[in-house]
């Protein structure tokens, strides 16, 4: 039994069978090494665990392990066999659209590492994977692939979209399962188009509406003419190379302020500059600042203009020389009025805080239908909003001669041509402009009737919650916290309605005459009942009377002929954002883990909805990962042709010969998915990952080879632990502690580095290389050999469990080959263990480290076999005291010090003048033993004393 098995029960490693290490059965195997006649007396390593698995063999083993080790049953097993409290990770649902990509791999594997790192230590976890199944991208996809000349009905669109979403999520699910991601994939997932999920969402809508947090209003929102729907900020992409045609326009003053009455016999114009000339049709005011200086200026013909005094030089460069005539303040403009450039009605000047003198003219053209700041200015002055643009982005009938023109195309030229001489200058600028994230076409700001959540009243509590949330990786904690705070602070309301068919309907009815909203608890309960029985398509196919039912119509004295049902669906960010209320048992998760884009997406919508409904955040911590990029640092996309599929890494891009397997993909995620905001994908990085996994595999194979089935009838076991063994247990204790701390802080890249460093150096380069003689050449019942095997077993156990969350396939394969695992119990179903505290011995580490320092000196001095050398080691008083623990006589050939230094003989000398160890070496006088190649031979051409004794016993058996 290993040392771990002798520790107290709370850290006891389950042993699948009991064996005594004395009489060995495996020494009959003969290695063909130089035809040495003593080889069959050497206890060579034995294991069927292959050193390498390449190509098709790697793929076959991955598939075998998935089935053999119960990957698909692990989640259910841990729910039944591990004790609460749970560690809860809430899954941000991926979109049910498209092939799995490297971003999916990063996200799902990081989540799986997080969960497995808990389960391997005996902590039960709660994780329900989900899919975001509604929304515009799916609707557009099915519309683009459906060949028909007639418009599809909402029911037809929804049927196609549902089928498509189901097919896509099943494809994605299959990939996630193949990656070893632990979950109840058969029955433990959530889908935003599921009946139960939708019914919860309808109740939460009513909850928010009853709290007066949801309202309907006519407001400017981002609008996509290409998709014919409102969009949220999170559904935008900003094109930095967008071209806008801008114009400097003059507007004639019709009412002069007192300070300008002396110029009443002349025409005076206000100059304004706009990047959206088409919005001039909807102009309803001019905005100015009370805090910046203005001036009256004259051009060469004596025409007078009002502009910012600061901006006068830059304005002159565009419209021609302007000479200042009079300095004005913002207050001087207060009572002014001007004539609308097209409709000719007199309109006001309004003071507004958003006006600056950084660019433009200092006087801002204000169209409340097409700008949030414009809207707020007019709202504060009770000016009704005029909207002249329809859902296709074209001017409406109320726009007169401009009706039907595309505002982003022909509408711009038509408006500017109509203004004629009032347009003093036009220019084209390249700047960042919002685009629809799916159609890749520009959006506009357009006022329309929409449903909103009043985030303004929720901000204070939301910001307080952010302050108490932990963010990971810790190195970016303050940056992540501040960014989320910024997203919350700048959002006065959240538009939650969309004008599409594929989604959850907003469950309201309108009075046809007054447009009054009708919704209450009875109505929502009734709709949920209808949805449960007939599906949510019934919202589009049933009449008002069928939806409400006779009892509700009678109870509230409603006439169905006077009512109409709403045609809007809910924003998919609300769909997924309230998932905490449907999926989490306690409505709270220990961790949300998603990419950086979710600060204004799922993190944001989850926080706002949870603050609104339950008054607190739905998470304790947020883990943020970056985006995958190619070798040039460019984001991967199909249009650029730089996409690499996870399946290409696992199964090989061109053939199975290039297959790297699942663990290499997982190692890459662990090594690079945490610390980088841009996660690099190159052939070199994956080759390095494959090499690192192979290094770990090779060392674990060596450890397995040192463990063997033994005869249990050999009597009492005697074990003698040397200082090197205890040193290794000390290092193992600290390795385990370090790795678990990294897992707790989600620093998986540090776990990978720590494992690779420990396995390569402490285990392979130090301990394994120094105990090979004991493992191979000592007798089977030698107490020092039994101790070394015990330590090897402990190393194998701790390292395998440490690496298992990242490399579960390798870990399970190792565990299947463990000679004591006779019943092939999967690693994750074995009893958790931790190295006991008594392994921690700092003084022992100091002793062995001095010896290892001396060994490094030996290696520098001797280029060949150091065992053919003897050495004199001179050290100071302090180091002499330490090394004396390893060699208690002046000269020795069998001391631990000679073993560590790998010298045939060591003479230890105390020299008070030595400030650092010194060593002299010279060749031995005799040849090395023909069997162990370590000690000088007993007689010429024969064996050393130890080997002669072992060989005599062996051949007498």
N, C-alpha and C positions, 0 to 999 in steps of 0.2 A: 504493500500500500504506500501511496505517496505521502509526503509530509502534510499536504492539505487534508488528507483523510484522517489525520491524527489530531486535527484542530477541534475546538469546541463545536457543538452541534449547530450553532447558528451560522457557522461558515463551512459546514461539512459538505464536501463534494460527494454527490451520490455515486456509489460504485455499483456497477451493474453485475459484478461477480467478485468473489474474494479469491485472491491468489497469494501464495507465499513464494518469495523470490529466493529459491535456493537451488534446487536441482533443475537444470535447464534442458529442454527437449530439442533445442534448435541447433545444437553444436555439431550435428552430423552433416550439415550442409558444408560443402567444400568449395572455397573460392579459388578460382584459377589465377593465383598470383605467383608468378615465377616458379610454379610447381613446387612451392615450399611444402615440405613434408609436415610442417607444424600447423599449416593453415586450418586444418579441421579441428584444431584445439582452440582456435581463436573464436570469440563470441561475436561474430559479425552481425551488423544490423540486418533486420529482416522486416519487410513490409510489402504488401501488394499495392500500396499507394503509389501511383505512377509519378515519376519526376516531372513529366510534362504531359499536357493534353493540348494538342493542336488541331485546328481545323474542325473537321467533322466529328472527331472524337470529343472535342470540347463541347460542341453543340449537343451531342448525344448525352454527355454526362450532365449538362445543365438540365436537359429534359428529364433525365432519369432522377436527378436529385429533387426536382420539383414534385415528382410523384412519390418517390421513395420516402422522402423526409417530411411529407405532409405540409408543404408550403401553404396550400390552399386551406388547410384546416387549422393552421397555427392561431389565427385570430380568434376563432371560436374556442379553441383549446385554452388560450390564456384567459378568456372571459370566464370560463368555467373553473379553472384551476388556480388562478392567482387571486389574491385577496385585494379588496379596495383599501385605500382610496385610489381612484383612477387618475392617470395622467391623460388629459383630454386634449387632443389635437383636432381642431376643426378644419375640414378640407374646403378650401376655396374651389368652387366647381370649375373645372376646365370647360371650354365651350365645345358642344357636341358638333364639331364641324372640322373636317380635314384630317390628314394623316398625323400620327404622333410625330413630334419633332424633338430636337435636343432640349428645348425649353421644358417640354413635358418631362423628359428624363431627369433634368436637374430638379424640378419641383417634386415629382413623385418619389424619387430616390432619396432626396434630403428628408422628406417626411418619413420615409420608411426607416432610414438610419435613426432618426429621432425616436421612433416608436420601438424599434428593435433594441436600442441601447437601454430602454427601460425594461422591456420584457426579459432580456437576458439576465437582468438583476432581480427579477421576481416582482416587478411592478406591473400591475394590470393597466391596460391602456384602453382608451375609447377613441375610435376613429371610424367615421362613416364617410367613405368617398362619395362625391356627388358630381353631377353634371348640370351645366347651365344649358337648357334645351330650347329656350325661346329666343326670339329676337330677329332683328333685321337681316343679319348675314345669312341665316338659314333660309329665311323667306326669299331673299334675293337669289340664293343659290337654286332653289327649286323653281323659281319663276324663270330663271335663265336657262334651265335645262328641260323645261316643259314646252313641247312644240304644240302650240294652239294659236289660232287667230282671234279667238274671243277671250275677253277678260275672265279670269277665274273668280269664282265666288269665294268668300271667306272660308266656307266649309271645305271647298276643294283645295285652297291654299293650305289650310291647317292639316288636312289629311296628308298631303304631300310632305309638308314640313315635319309632321310627326314621324312619318315613316323614315324620312331621311335622317332625322336626329337620332332615332333609335338605332339605325344601321351604323351611324358614325360612332356613337358612344360604345356600341358593342365592339367595334374594331379597336377603339382606344383601350377599352377594358381588357381585351385580350393581350395587348402589348404590356399593360401595367402588370397583369398577372405574370407574364413571362419574365418580367424584371425582378420577380420575387417580392413585389410589394405586398405587405401583409394587410389583409382586410377580409371581411365577409363579402366576397364578390358575388355570391349567389343570391343573397337576400338582404344584405346589409348596406345597400347604397341608397342615395337620395337623388331625385330627379325633379327639376323645377317644373316639369309639365305633368307630374304625377297628381292624381286627384286629391290625395290627402294633403300634399304640399300646397296645392292651389287653394284648398279650403282654409288652411291655416293663413295663407296670404290674404284672403278676403277678410278674414276676421281681424287681422292686424291692420288692414286698411281702415276698417270701421273703428278700430281702437284709436288710431291716429286722428281720424275724422272727428270722433267724439271728443277728443282732447283739443279740438280746434287747431291742430298742428297741420292738417291738410286742408287746402282751400283751392278753389278754382278761380282763375283770374285771367284777364287779358293783359299779357305781358310780353315783352320781347324775349325771345329765346333763340338759341342756335337752331337754325333750320336748314335741312339738307334738301334742296330742290331735286337732287338726283334720287333721293330716297323718299321724298315727300313726307317727311316726318321731323319732329323735333329731336334734337340730339343733346345729350349731356356733355359736359366738358370732357369726361373720360372717354367719349366716343369720337373725339377729334384727334387729327394729326396735324401738326403745323408744318406747312411747306415753306421753308426759308427762301425759296426762289420764286415765290409768287409775284407776278407783275400786276400792279394796280395803276390805272390811269387816274391821276389826281388833277384837281383844278382849283385855281384861285378865282373866286367869284365875287362880284360886287353886288350889294343889295342896297337899294335906295332908301334913305331915311324918310319917313313920312311924318314923324314927330320928333322935333329937336329938343334936347335938354336945354335948360336955361343958359348954360355956359356957351352954347353954340347958336343962340338966337341972332347974334350979330352977323352970322353967315346965312341967314334965312333966304337971302336972294340968290343963293347958289345951291346947286345939287351936291348933296353930301352922301357918300356911300360908306357902308361898313364892308370891310374885306374879310372874307372867310376862306378857309382852305379845307378841302375834303378829299379823302381817299376813296369815297364812294359817291360820285356825282349823281348816280341814279336815285339816291335817297333825298335829293333836293325836292322832289315832288312831295315828299312827306314832311318837309321842313315845317316846324311849328313855333320856333323861337330861335333867337341868337343868345348864346351864353357868354358871359364875361366874368372876370375875376375882380373882386374888390381889393385884391392885394397887389396887383401889378400895375405899372404905369402905362398909360395909353397916350396917344397923340393924334392930333389932326394934321394931316400932311397934304401937300399939293403936288400934282404931277406937272409936267412941262406945259400942259394946256390949261392949267388952273383948276382941274377937277379935284375935289377934296375927298380924302379917305380917312376913316378911323381905323387904327391898327394899334398893336402893341408897340410901344416906343422902343423896347429892347430889340424887337424883331424887324424894325424898319429897314436896316441895312440888307438883311437877307430877302425881305420882300421886294426891295428895290432891284435886286439882282434878277428877279423873275419878271416883274411887271414894268420895269423902267424906273428912272430916277424919281424919287419922292423926297420932297423937302418939308421938314417939320415946320408947321405953322403955329401950333399951340399944344401945350402939354395938358393932358387930361388924367383924371383918376377914374377908377372903376365906378366910384360913386356918381360921377358926372353922367354916366350912361344909364342910370337907373330908370329914368322916365322916358327913354327913347323908344321909338317904334320904327318899323321898316316895312317895306312892301314885299310880299312873297314874290320871288322872281318869276313864277309861272301863274299862280292863281291870283296874284295882285291884292289879296286882302292884307290889312295892316296887322302886324304881329309884334310881340313884345321883345325887349331885351331882358334876360333873366340872369341874376347872379348865381354862379355855381362854383363849388370848391374844386371841381375837376379840371377847370381851365387853368392853363399855365402859359408861360412865355418861353417854353423850351423849343417849340417848333410851330409852324403854321403862321397864324396872324394874331393870335391872342384872343380872337373872337371865334367861337365854335358854333358851327351850323348844328342845330339841334332837331333831330327827328326821333321822337319818343318811341315810334314803332320799330326803330332799327338800332337801338343802343340802350344798354342798361342805365348808363349815367344820364343819358338824355331822358329816359323814362322817369327816373327819380326826380330830375329837375322839374319836369312838367307835372308829375304827380304832386309835388309839394306846392304847386301853384294851381292845382285843380284844372289842369288843361287836359281835355279828353284826347285819347290817342287816335290818330288817323292812320289806318293801314291800307295801303294801295297795292299790295303784293300778294299773290295767291300761293297755294302750296307747291306749285311747279316753278316758283321763282319768276313769275311773269306779272306784269302790271294788270290790275283788275279793270273792270268797266268804269269804276270811279276815277281812273287815271285819264279819262278822256282819250285824246288822240294817241296816247302812249299804250293803250290797251293791247295786251297780248305780247308785248315786247319782253324779251328775256333781260332781266335787270343786270345780269353780269355780262351781257353781250351787246346786243343791238340797243338795249335800253340806255346804256351809258352815252353812246354817240348821239342818240335822239334827244336826250335831255340837254346835252351840251350845245348841240346845233340850235335847239329852240332858244337857249339863253343868248345866243349870238354875241353881241358886243359886251355883255355883262360877264363873259368869261375872259379874264385878263391874261390867263396863263394856264397851260396844261403841261403835264409832265408824266413820265412813266417811272415808277419806283419799284425796286425789288425788295420785298420785305417778307417777314413771317406772317402767314395767313392760315386760318383754320380750314381744314379739309375734312370731309366725311371719311372716317377711318376704314370704311368698307368700299365705297364707290371710288375713293381717291379723287373726288371732285370738290370744288370749293363750296363752302356753306355761306349763308347769309344770316344776319340777325333780323328776325321778323316777329312782330307781335301777333299772337294768336291766343285763343282760349285754351289754357292748359291747366293741369292739376299740379300743385306745388306742395312741397313740405317746407314749412317755415323754419329753416335752419338757423335763422337769426336768434330766435329765442332759445335755441338749444346750444349755442356756441359756448357759453360760459362753462356749462357742465361738461361739454365735450372736451374743452381745453383742459379742464381739471383732470379728467380721466386720462388724457394723453400724458400729463405730468407724472402720473403714478404708474404708467405702463412701462415695462422693461422692453428695450429694443436690442435685437441681436442682428449681426455681430456687434459686440460691445465697442469695438474700435470706431464704429459709425453711429453709436447710440445718440449722441447729441444732434448730429446732422439729421438722422431719421426723425427724431422727435420734433425738431424745428420745422422740418418739411411738412409733416402731417399737420402741425399747428397752422402753418401758412395756408394749407389747402382748406382747412376748416374756417379760418378767419376770413378768407376772401369770398366765401360763398354765402350770399344773403338768403337764397332759397334754392330748392332742388326741384327741378321740373321732372315729375315722375310719370307723365303721360306720353304716349307715343301713338301715332296715327297709322297703325298697321293691323294685321289680322293675327299673326302668329305670336300669341302671348296670353297673359292672364288679363281678362277684361276688368276694367274699373267698374265695380258693381253698383252703378248709380242709374237713376232714371231722372228725366227732366220734364217739367211741365212745358208743353209745347208753346204755350202762350207767354208765360212769365220767365221761362228758363230756370225756374227754381229747382234746386237739387233735391231729390228724394232718395234717402238711404237711411236705414236704421237696422237694429239688431234682428228684428223679425225678417226683414227683407234679405239680409245676408244669410241668415240661417236657411231660409227658403231656397236661395240660389245654390247654396252648398248642397242641399238635399237634391235639387235638380241635377247638379253636376255629378253627384255621386251615382245617381241612377242612370243618367243619360249622357254624361260626359260634358266637358266644358264647351264643346262645339255648340251646345244648345243655346248659348248666349246669342249666337248669330242665327240659329235656325228656328228658335222658338219665338212666338209672339210675346208681347208685354204681358198679356193675360196668362199665357202658359208659364212664363217665368215667375210671375208674382203669385199666381194661384188665387182661387176664389176667396179663400178665407182672409188673406191679406187685403185683397181689394175690398172686401166687405168690412173688415175691421177698421180700415183707415178711410173708408168711403171714397175709394179711388175709381175714376173712370179710365179704363185702359186706353180709350180712344184719345184721351187728352195727354197721354204720356208717351215718351219715346226713351228707349234705352241708350245709354252712352255707347259711343263707337270707339273709344280710346282703350288701348291696353296699357299695362304698367311697364315702366322702364325695367329692363332686365337687371339693372343694378339694384333695383328694389327687390326683384325676384330673388337674386342671390344674397343680397344684403340682409334679408330677414331669415336666412337659413338657420341662424343660431336659435331662433324661436321654434323651429320645426325639428331640428336634428339633435340639439344638445339637451341631455336630461336635466341639467341644472341651469340651462340657458346661459352657460358660461364655459369658456375653454381656457385651459392653461396656456395654449399657444395657437396663434394664427401664423402660418408660414406661406408666404407667396413672394412674387417678384416685385421689383421696385415700382412698376407701373400701377400697383394696387393702392398706392397712397391716395390717389384721387379716384380709385375704383373701389375694389371690394373692402379694403381696410376702412375706407371713408364711409361707404354706404352701410357697412355693418355697425360702425361706431354710432353714426347718426341715428339709425333706426333703433338701436338698442338704448341709446340715451333717451329717445323719444318715448319708447314703450316701457322700459323697465328702470330708467333713471340711472343706468350705469353702463360701463363698457362691457362688451361680451367676451373680452379677452384680458388675460393678465400680462401676456408677453406677445411681441411681434418679432418674427424672424424674417429678414429680408434678404433675398438673393438677387443676383444680377441677371444680365442677358447674355445669351451665347452670341459670339461673334467669330468671324473667320480670321485667318492669319493676318489680314490687313486691318483688323479692327472694325470691319463693317458688319452691321446686323445681318443675320441670315434671312434671305427672302427668296422666293421662287423666281421673282423677276430678275434678280441679280445672278441667279444660277449658282449660288454658293451654299445651297442647303445640303447638309449631311444628315442622313436619317440615323436614329439610334440603331435601327435594324442593320444598317450597313456596318456599323462598328461591331455589333454582336455576331452577325452571320457572315460578314465579309462583303466588301463592296462589289468585287468582280467574281469571286469564287469563295467556296468554303475554306480554301487554303488560307485566306486572309482573315478568317473568323477569329475574333479576340475573346468572345464570350461575354456573359453578363457581368461578371465580377470586374472586368477591366473597365466597363462603362461605369459601374458603381464607384470604383476607385477614383476614376477621373472626376466624377461628381463630388466625391468627398474631398479630393485634393484641391479642386479649383472652384467649386460652386459656392464657397462661403466667403472667401476674402476678396473676390474680384467683383466689381460692379459690371465689368465686361468679362465674360467667361470665355477664354480662348479655346478654339477647336482647330487643332492642326494634327497632321500625321505624326509629327515628332512628339507631341504631348501624349498621344495615345500609345505610341511605341514605348515611351517612358513609363506610362501607367502599366502596360503589359509587362515590362521588365521588372517593375517593382512588385507586382503580384507574383511573378515567377520567383523572385528572391524569397519572398515570404513562404511560398509553396515549398521551395527546396529545403528550407530550414525546418519547416514543420514535418516534412518527410523524414529528415534525419532523426528528429525527435521520436517520431512514430517507430522508426527502425530500431531504436534502442529499447523499446518496450516489447516484451514477449510473453506468451503464455507459459506458465511454469507449473511445476508439480506441487500440489498443495499438501503432500504427505511427507514433507521433508523435515518436519520438526520445527523447533524454535528458530525464529529469525533474529539475527543480530545485525544492527545497523550502526555504522560509525560515520557521523557527519564530520567532514573536514571543514576547516575555516573557509575554504573556497566554496563549499556547498552552502554554508550559512551566508556567505557574502552574496551568492547568487539569489538566495531566497530574500535577502534584504533588498537587492536590486529589483527583484520581482514584485515585492511589496510596494515599492515606490513607483514602479512602472504602472502597476494597476491603479494606484491612487491618482497618478497624473492623468492617465487615460480617462478614468471616470470623471475627473474634474473637467476635462475637455468636452466629454459628452454632455455633461450637465450645462455647459455654457455654449453648446452647439458649435464648438470649434473643431469641426470634423477634419479640417485640413491639418490641424495640430495633432489629431489622433493619428492620421495617416503618417505624418512625419515621425511621431513618437514610436509607433509600431515598427516602422521600417528601420529606424535608428537602433531600437532595442534588439530587434531580431538580428540585424546585421552585425552589430558590435557586441553588446553584452552577451547575447546567446551564442551566435555563431563564432565570432572572432575570439571571444574570451572563453566562456565556459565550455562550449562543445569541443573546441580545439584542445583544451587542457584536460578534459576528462575522457578523451577517446581511449587513452591507455587503460584506464580503469574499466571502461565499458567493454573493451575488446579483449584485454589480456589478463585481467584478474580472474580468479576462479568464480564460478557461478554463485557460490555461497559466501563470497567475500563481503564482509560488512561495509567496506568502503565502496564496493561496486553497487551493492544494494542501495546505499545512500545516494549515489550518483543517479541511479535509475529513478529513485523517488523524486529527486530534484528535476530530472528530465520530464517526468510525468507532470509535476507541478507547473513547469514552464509551458509544456504543451497545453495544459488546461487553461491557464491564465491567458496566454497569448491567443489561443483559439477563440476564447470567449471575448477577448478584447477586440479582435478583428471581425467578429461575427456580424455586428450590425452593418458594417461596410461590405464585407465579403461573405455573405451568408452561404453561398454555394460552396466555396472553398472550405468554410468552417464545418458545414454538414458533411462534406466528403471526408474531411479529416476524422470527424467523430465516428463515421461509419467504419473507419479502418482502425479505430482504437481497439487494441487486443482485449480490453476488458468489457467492451460494448458488445457482448455476445448476442443480445436481443435487438441490436440495431435501433436503439432508442435515439430519436433526433436530438441534436445538441440543445435546441431551445426547450426541450421538455425535460432536461436534466435539472437537478437542483442547483440553484444559484450558489455561488461561493465567492468569498473574498479572502485573500491572504490574511492570516492572523497577525495581530499586533506584535507578537513576540518575534516575528521575523525581522522587525525593524531594529537594526543595530548599527548606529552611526559610527561607533568606535571600530567595529569590524571593517566597515567600508574604508576608514582611514588606513587601517593596517594593510588591506589588500591593495589599495590604490598605490601605496608606496612600492609594493612589489611589482605592480603593473608598470609603474614609472621606470623601475630598473629593467623590466623586460623590454621596454621600448629602447633602452640604451643597448641591450644585447642585440636586438634586431638590427640596429644601425651598424653595429660593429661586425656582425657575422652575416655573410651573404648566403651561406649554405645551411646545412643541418646543424642547428645549435646544440642538439643532443650529442654531437661528436666533440663537444667542447666542455671544459671545466672552467669555473670562474671564481675569482676573488672579488667579493662585494664589500666595499668600504663605505660606511655611512656614519653620520653623526650620532650623538647620544640618543636623540629623540627617535630618529628613524631606526636605530639599532634596537630600541625597546619594542618597536612595532614589529620589525622583521623577526625578532626572536620568538614571537608568537607562532611564526611559520617554520622556524628552525631553531630548536633549543640546544643544538650542539654546534660547535665551531664549524665542522665540516660534515657534510652529509650528501649521500647520493639518493636518498629516499624521502627527504623532507618535502613539505608542501612548497617551500620556497624554490627548491630545485625543480619541482613540477611546474610551478607558475613560470619560472624563468626558462624552462625547457632546456636546462643544462644537465649534463651527466653528473656533475658534482658541483657543490657550492660551498665556498668557505666564506663565512660571514665575519667581518672585521669591524669593530667599533673604533672610529677615528674621530675624536672630538674636533679635529680641525676641519672636517668635511662639512661644508654648507649644503652640499647636494651629493647624492650617491655617485660613487665612482666604481668602475668595474674593469678588471683585467681578465682576459680569457686566453685559453690555449687548448690545443687539441688533446683528446684523451689518449692514454697509452695503449688501450686495448680496443678491439673491434666491438661493435654493438651486437647485442643478442639477436640471433637469427629469427626469433619468434616475435618479440615485442618491439625491437628496434629502438629501445629506450635505454636499458641498462647495459653496462659492459658485460661481455660474456663471462661465464663462470670458469670455463676452460677454453683454450684456443679452439675456435671454430665451432663452438657449441652455444649453450644457452646461459642466461643469467640465473642466479640462484632461485628467484621467484618462478621463472618459467620452467626450470627444471623440476621443481616441486609439482607444479600444475600438470606438466606433461606426464610425469611418473604416475600421478593419480589417474589421469585420463586413460592411459594405456593399460592400467591395471584393472579397469572396470570391465 
